[in-house]
Amino acid sequence: MSEIGRLLGAGKEAEVFEHGTLALKLYRPGRPKAPAFREAANLAIAEKLSLPAPRVHVVGDYHGRWGLLMDRVTGTSLADEMTPEPPLSDIKQMAALHQRLHREPGTGLPSLKARLSIHIRQAKDLQHALRDRLLADLQALPDGDRLCHFDFHPWNILGAGGDMTIIDWLDACSGNPAADVCRTYLLLRRALPSIAEAYVVTYAKGSDISSEKIFAWLPVISAARLAENVPEENEDLLHLAALAPVKE
């Protein structure tokens, strides 16, 4: 078996290494095995739907860390093309790729709304009245059964043109596409604020989902993000969560 090679990329949850001609994604030390198997299952669903995602080969324990051996994706991220000034063509390309995912069923994936509910309940900084209001608003928002990536942003899109590949499928779920686009907006708002709103508008123009329907999810998406323990975002997330309308 090939030795673990050079580091290709790293994130909060995992690191990706060369492993022969393949890539090895290793979750951080101490992480349980469940995320590795969950992401492998999600990738298997993406493969069955012929979506542009790495093909997983093996899930296992590598020197005490759980990981996935998968196809290695070459090329830079779409984010590299978007700095310092993102061209409209890249935003349109990203939105079209997102819409492609949303045309597929989310069969076999966990419920998006159920995940949001769990995370809102876990968010420590929410006052009880606001939490209850957000949970009620979440239940009132429209259900959906489309495939949602839920971590869709330019750093998770590698390659160019027709050869783009989407990575990091751990959070894939079944739900309403508007919620998935709103999640992308929230991630872009912090990382690439100059295109966050433009992305929503571009997606809406190419779909039957209005910008208003997308932003209707913003308070609950922001509240759920609080449970992900990103302290530098907390003040903004609490502000956005508090935009949930008060029922009279």
C-alpha positions, -999 to 999 in steps of 0.1 A, spaced: 0 0 0 12 35 -8 26 57 19 8 89 29 24 117 8 24 154 10 -4 175 24 -27 188 -4 -51 208 18 -65 213 53 -97 224 70 -112 225 104 -124 189 103 -98 171 82 -66 171 61 -61 158 26 -29 140 16 -14 124 -15 -17 86 -14 -2 72 -46 -23 83 -75 -53 89 -51 -61 113 -23 -65 104 14 -88 126 35 -80 121 71 -103 135 98 -85 152 127 -71 130 156 -98 120 180 -127 123 156 -150 93 156 -154 70 126 -190 81 118 -181 112 97 -158 92 75 -185 66 68 -212 93 64 -192 112 38 -184 80 19 -221 72 18 -228 107 5 -201 104 -22 -216 70 -32 -250 88 -37 -233 115 -58 -216 89 -79 -248 71 -86 -263 104 -97 -233 110 -120 -225 143 -102 -191 158 -104 -176 145 -72 -146 123 -62 -152 86 -63 -145 69 -30 -125 37 -29 -118 28 8 -129 39 42 -106 30 70 -83 37 100 -49 52 90 -25 54 118 -53 60 143 -72 85 122 -103 77 102 -103 86 66 -114 81 30 -93 71 0 -107 87 -31 -99 100 -65 -75 129 -65 -88 161 -80 -64 183 -98 -66 220 -105 -71 251 -84 -102 261 -66 -128 284 -81 -120 308 -53 -86 313 -68 -103 327 -99 -125 350 -78 -98 370 -61 -92 399 -60 -122 408 -83 -145 379 -92 -158 380 -128 -195 376 -133 -189 345 -155 -175 327 -125 -205 336 -103 -228 323 -131 -208 291 -135 -210 285 -98 -247 291 -97 -253 268 -126 -234 240 -109 -254 245 -77 -286 243 -98 -274 211 -113 -272 195 -78 -306 208 -69 -322 190 -99 -313 157 -83 -334 139 -55 -320 138 -20 -330 102 -15 -309 84 11 -296 117 26 -305 131 61 -332 158 64 -319 193 61 -346 207 84 -340 180 110 -303 190 110 -311 227 114 -334 219 143 -307 199 161 -281 227 156 -305 255 167 -312 235 199 -274 231 204 -265 268 199 -254 280 233 -257 318 227 -294 319 218 -319 332 243 -348 308 250 -375 331 235 -355 336 203 -347 298 200 -383 289 203 -392 315 177 -366 302 153 -377 266 157 -413 276 150 -401 296 119 -381 266 107 -412 243 109 -432 269 89 -406 271 61 -412 249 30 -400 213 30 -381 199 1 -366 167 -12 -337 179 -34 -300 171 -30 -283 199 -10 -246 200 -5 -248 224 24 -211 234 22 -212 248 -13 -186 275 -18 -157 283 -42 -130 266 -21 -150 233 -25 -151 236 -63 -119 224 -80 -110 226 -117 -124 247 -145 -152 248 -171 -167 214 -177 -141 196 -155 -152 212 -122 -154 188 -92 -172 194 -60 -155 182 -28 -163 179 9 -197 161 9 -199 154 47 -229 178 52 -250 167 21 -286 164 29 -321 164 15 -342 195 16 -352 228 0 -327 243 -25 -334 278 -11 -319 268 22 -288 254 5 -283 287 -14 -289 307 18 -262 286 35 -238 294 6 -247 331 10 -238 329 47 -204 313 40 -197 339 12 -208 368 34 -177 361 56 -152 349 30 -161 368 -1 -185 395 9 -183 413 -24 -201 385 -42 -224 371 -15 -256 389 -25 -247 388 -62 -246 350 -59 -281 348 -45 -294 372 -73 -276 352 -100 -289 319 -87 -325 333 -85 -324 346 -121 -316 311 -133 -342 293 -113 -378 294 -101 -367 304 -66 -368 341 -58 -342 359 -37 -369 366 -11 -375 329 -7 -338 323 -3 -333 350 23 -364 338 43 -341 310 55 -313 334 68 -323 336 105 -325 298 110 -294 291 89 -275 317 109 -287 303 142 -278 268 133 -243 280 123 -237 291 159 -235 254 169 -204 250 146 -182 269 171 -168 296 148 -163 323 175 -153 351 152 -187 348 134 -209 347 165 -217 384 167 -229 386 131 -247 353 134 -266 364 165 -276 396 146 -289 377 116 -307 351 138 -325 379 156 -340 390 123 -366 362 127 -400 380 127 -419 383 160 -453 366 157 -481 387 173 
